[in-house]
C-alpha cells in the first residue's frame, strides 16, 4: 500500500490559498513577485526564502 502526500508549492497568495482550499499542506517560496510578509500572512505550513539545494534541506522542507 502506498502513502500519498500532496503539497502545494507556490510563490503567490493565490497558490497558498488554493492549497488550503483543497486541504493539502502548503509551502510558500518567497522568490517571486509576492513579498515575504504577504506570504507569511497567508499562514502556509512552511515558508522559505529560496529553493533548497541539498537533499537534507529538501527533506526538511517537504517531508513534514
C-alpha positions as CSV (number, residue, x, y, z in Angstrom):
1,X,0.0,0.0,0.0
2,X,1.2,3.5,-0.8
3,X,1.0,6.7,1.2
4,X,0.3,9.8,-0.8
5,X,1.4,13.2,0.4
6,X,0.2,16.2,-1.6
7,X,1.8,19.6,-1.2
8,X,1.0,22.9,-2.9
9,X,4.2,24.9,-3.6
10,X,3.9,28.5,-4.7
11,X,5.2,32.0,-4.7
12,X,1.9,33.8,-4.7
13,X,-1.0,34.3,-2.3
14,X,-3.4,32.5,-4.7
15,X,-1.1,29.4,-4.8
16,X,-1.2,29.1,-1.0
17,X,-5.0,29.8,-0.8
18,X,-5.7,27.1,-3.5
19,X,-3.8,24.5,-1.5
20,X,-5.6,25.5,1.7
21,X,-8.9,25.4,0.0
22,X,-8.5,21.7,-1.0
23,X,-6.9,20.8,2.4
24,X,-3.4,20.0,1.4
25,X,-0.2,21.2,3.0
26,X,1.4,24.3,1.6
27,X,4.9,25.6,1.1
28,X,5.4,29.3,0.2
29,X,8.6,30.2,-1.6
30,X,9.4,33.9,-1.4
31,X,11.3,34.0,-4.7
32,X,8.6,35.5,-6.8
33,X,6.8,38.8,-7.0
34,X,4.9,38.4,-3.7
35,X,6.5,39.9,-0.6
36,X,7.7,37.5,2.1
37,X,5.4,39.1,4.7
38,X,2.4,38.8,2.4
39,X,3.1,35.1,2.0
40,X,3.6,34.8,5.8
41,X,0.1,36.4,6.3
42,X,-1.4,33.5,4.3
43,X,-0.2,31.1,7.0
44,X,1.4,28.5,4.8
45,X,2.6,25.3,6.6
46,X,6.1,26.2,5.6
47,X,7.7,29.3,4.2
48,X,11.2,29.5,2.7
49,X,13.2,32.3,1.1
50,X,14.9,30.3,-1.6
51,X,14.9,26.8,-3.1
52,X,16.8,24.3,-1.0
53,X,20.0,23.0,-2.7
54,X,20.9,19.9,-0.6
55,X,18.8,16.8,-0.2
56,X,18.8,17.2,3.5
57,X,17.3,20.7,3.2
58,X,14.7,19.5,0.7
59,X,13.6,16.7,3.1
60,X,13.2,19.2,6.0
61,X,11.0,21.5,3.9
62,X,8.8,19.0,2.1
63,X,8.5,16.0,4.4
64,X,6.6,17.2,7.4
